Amino acid sequence: MNKKIITILTGIIVLVGAFFFYQHSGKNDLKAEHTKYLALINDNHDFDGGIKRLETLDTDEGQEIFKNIKTEIKIAKELKNIDTSLDNKDVDAAKKSLEKVDTLTVDNTFDKAIEWLKEDITNYDKAKKEIDEDKSGNISSIIDKYKFNHSALKAKLSEKDNSTSSSSSNSLSNNNQSSISDSENIP
């Protein structure tokens, strides 16, 4: 009789253990997926892929496990907006989106991606200030001092170099033009 009770209790314990394992294994899978999706954004800077995959976690079960999933998706979309703005040379729009991210952020989930994007904005501002204050016209060396993750920002700063040199060459060519028209006779 004791053997039957022990066998029944052991069976019940195994079933309860299996049930809890089954219940928690799904949560662990979702947490592992969530970590991968955040890595897409933070480490690989794949904002589109990260957003699409985070949105798959916006379910009842996902919201139960990740209380801030909707906020994370909003932040990820703003990070994508910043990235797109920097690719399109629109630093002001990127700064506005960064302000939105700062107001939405409740933890350090996206700190790596935020820092990566801020680095470009900061470097752009520093380089632009140096270029504006530079009298030597050596814009290329100023740009080369800074690291840019978005080459469009480097190109935008280089445009200042081209516009400065083209305007100075235009003024030189205007100064070299003769004041005598073609129809006038030269004695």
Solvent accessible surface area in square Angstrom, and as a share of the most:
residue,aa,sasa,rsa
1,M,177,0.79
2,N,112,0.57
3,K,166,0.71
4,K,144,0.61
5,I,81,0.41
6,I,111,0.56
7,T,93,0.54
8,I,108,0.55
9,L,96,0.48
10,T,70,0.41
11,G,32,0.31
12,I,87,0.44
13,I,121,0.61
14,V,94,0.54
15,L,128,0.64
16,V,71,0.41
17,G,39,0.38
18,A,55,0.43
19,F,112,0.47
20,F,111,0.46
21,F,155,0.64
22,Y,159,0.61
23,Q,83,0.37
24,H,95,0.42
25,S,37,0.24
26,G,28,0.27
27,K,69,0.29
28,N,92,0.47
29,D,87,0.45
30,L,31,0.15
31,K,102,0.43
32,A,55,0.43
33,E,57,0.26
34,H,20,0.09
35,T,88,0.51
36,K,125,0.53
37,Y,26,0.10
38,L,26,0.13
39,A,37,0.29
40,L,36,0.18
41,I,0,0.00
42,N,17,0.09
43,D,71,0.37
44,N,99,0.51
45,H,49,0.22
46,D,56,0.29
47,F,6,0.03
48,D,70,0.36
49,G,7,0.07
50,G,0,0.00
51,I,13,0.06
52,K,133,0.57
53,R,105,0.38
54,L,0,0.00
55,E,74,0.33
56,T,86,0.50
57,L,3,0.02
58,D,46,0.24
59,T,69,0.40
60,D,126,0.65
61,E,91,0.41
62,G,0,0.00
63,Q,63,0.28
64,E,103,0.46
65,I,33,0.17
66,F,25,0.10
67,K,158,0.67
68,N,65,0.34
69,I,1,0.01
70,K,110,0.47
71,T,37,0.22
72,E,15,0.07
73,I,15,0.08
74,K,116,0.49
75,I,5,0.03
76,A,0,0.00
77,K,89,0.38
78,E,24,0.11
79,L,0,0.00
80,K,67,0.29
81,N,68,0.35
82,I,0,0.00
83,D,26,0.14
84,T,60,0.35
85,S,16,0.10
86,L,0,0.00
87,D,76,0.40
88,N,101,0.52
89,K,64,0.27
90,D,63,0.33
91,V,7,0.04
92,D,98,0.51
93,A,34,0.26
94,A,0,0.00
95,K,71,0.30
96,K,134,0.57
97,S,12,0.08
98,L,19,0.10
99,E,114,0.51
100,K,110,0.47
101,V,0,0.00
102,D,80,0.42
103,T,114,0.67
104,L,52,0.26
105,T,44,0.25
106,V,103,0.59
107,D,66,0.34
108,N,110,0.56
109,T,28,0.16
110,F,4,0.02
111,D,65,0.34
112,K,124,0.53
113,A,0,0.00
114,I,12,0.06
115,E,105,0.47
116,W,54,0.19
117,L,0,0.00
118,K,64,0.27
119,E,64,0.28
120,D,0,0.00
121,I,11,0.06
122,T,62,0.36
123,N,20,0.10
124,Y,7,0.03
125,D,54,0.28
126,K,106,0.45
127,A,0,0.00
128,K,71,0.30
129,K,129,0.55
130,E,52,0.23
131,I,15,0.08
132,D,86,0.45
133,E,108,0.49
134,D,44,0.23
135,K,186,0.79
136,S,90,0.58
137,G,47,0.45
138,N,81,0.42
139,I,9,0.04
140,S,62,0.40
141,S,50,0.32
142,I,17,0.08
143,I,6,0.03
144,D,102,0.53
145,K,132,0.56
146,Y,37,0.14
147,K,123,0.52
148,F,27,0.11
149,N,43,0.22
150,H,7,0.03
151,S,87,0.56
152,A,19,0.15
153,L,0,0.00
154,K,77,0.33
155,A,43,0.33
156,K,59,0.25
157,L,0,0.00
158,S,41,0.26
159,E,84,0.38
160,K,56,0.24
161,D,36,0.19
162,N,94,0.48
163,S,66,0.43
164,T,74,0.43
165,S,61,0.39
166,S,56,0.36
167,S,65,0.42
168,S,56,0.36
169,S,56,0.36
170,N,90,0.46
171,S,56,0.36
172,L,113,0.56
173,S,55,0.36
174,N,95,0.49
175,N,118,0.60
176,N,126,0.65
177,Q,127,0.56
178,S,85,0.55
179,S,116,0.75
180,I,80,0.41
181,S,58,0.37
182,D,154,0.80
183,S,103,0.67
184,E,96,0.43
185,N,143,0.73
186,I,132,0.67
187,P,172,1.08
